Amino acid sequence: MVRRHLIANGHMLTGLNHVTLAVRELERSIGFHRGILGFKLAAQWDTGAYLELGDLWLCLSLDDTASGPRIDYTHYVFSLWATTFAAFADKQQRSPASGRTIAAK
């Protein structure tokens, strides 16, 4: 795969390698990302997992000190086609793994 080089402040970046999320419940988080969002499990160990979706690598890292939803602006957003939004939202809302509601803006 050929990647374009991004030049920012004189430094050459090739993209975002991965995102790591601290999670309280590893198996539930893996289930959500695989079952609802469509990630593929690439690797798993006792305290974490790597999942992939297209070019995005996601690391889920078990963090026993995590204490519920964060009260800040931390978030991540995925893109999908408008023609598939209704089916995706329906699948998400029917899933017991879901903890959040999806809404179109």
C-alpha positions in Angstrom: 0.0 0.0 0.0 1.4 3.4 -0.9 0.7 6.1 1.7 0.9 9.8 1.1 3.3 11.7 3.3 1.8 14.4 5.4 4.0 17.4 6.2 3.3 19.2 9.4 5.7 21.7 10.9 8.5 20.3 8.9 7.9 16.7 10.0 6.8 13.9 7.7 4.0 11.8 9.0 2.6 8.7 7.3 -0.6 8.4 9.2 -2.1 7.3 12.5 -0.6 4.0 13.5 -3.2 3.0 16.2 -5.6 4.2 18.9 -5.5 2.7 22.4 -8.6 2.7 24.6 -8.5 1.8 28.3 -11.5 -0.5 29.0 -12.9 -2.0 32.2 -14.4 -5.1 30.6 -12.2 -6.5 27.9 -14.5 -9.2 26.5 -17.5 -6.9 26.4 -15.5 -4.3 24.6 -14.2 -6.8 22.1 -17.7 -8.0 21.5 -19.0 -4.5 21.0 -16.2 -3.5 18.5 -16.6 -6.8 16.6 -20.3 -7.3 16.7 -21.6 -3.8 16.4 -18.8 -1.9 14.6 -17.5 -4.7 12.4 -13.8 -4.7 13.6 -11.8 -7.9 13.0 -9.9 -9.4 15.9 -6.2 -9.4 15.0 -4.6 -10.5 18.3 -5.7 -11.0 21.9 -3.9 -11.5 25.2 -4.9 -11.5 28.9 -4.9 -7.7 29.3 -5.7 -6.5 25.8 -6.5 -7.0 22.1 -5.7 -5.5 18.7 -8.6 -5.1 16.3 -8.6 -3.7 12.8 -11.1 -1.9 10.6 -9.7 -0.9 7.2 -6.5 0.8 7.9 -7.3 1.6 11.5 -5.7 -0.5 14.3 -7.4 -0.3 17.7 -5.8 -1.5 20.9 -8.2 -2.3 23.8 -6.2 -2.3 27.0 -7.7 -3.7 30.3 -7.6 -1.0 32.9 -9.1 -2.0 36.3 -9.0 1.6 37.5 -11.3 2.9 34.8 -14.5 4.0 36.5 -17.4 4.5 34.1 -17.9 7.0 31.3 -15.5 9.9 31.2 -16.8 13.4 31.8 -14.8 15.2 29.1 -14.8 15.6 25.4 -12.8 12.4 24.6 -14.5 10.5 21.8 -14.0 8.9 18.4 -16.2 9.0 15.4 -16.5 6.5 12.5 -17.6 7.3 8.9 -20.3 5.3 7.1 -22.5 5.8 4.0 -25.8 7.6 4.6 -27.5 4.8 2.7 -26.4 2.3 5.4 -27.0 4.5 8.5 -30.5 3.3 9.3 -29.5 -0.4 9.2 -26.4 0.3 11.3 -28.3 2.3 13.9 -31.0 -0.5 14.1 -28.3 -3.2 14.7 -26.6 -1.1 17.3 -29.8 -0.3 19.2 -30.9 -3.9 19.3 -27.6 -5.2 20.6 -27.1 -6.0 24.3 -23.4 -5.0 23.9 -24.4 -1.4 23.1 -24.0 1.2 25.8 -24.6 4.3 23.6 -27.3 5.5 21.3 -26.4 6.5 17.8 -28.0 9.5 16.2 -27.6 11.3 12.9 -26.8 14.9 12.8 
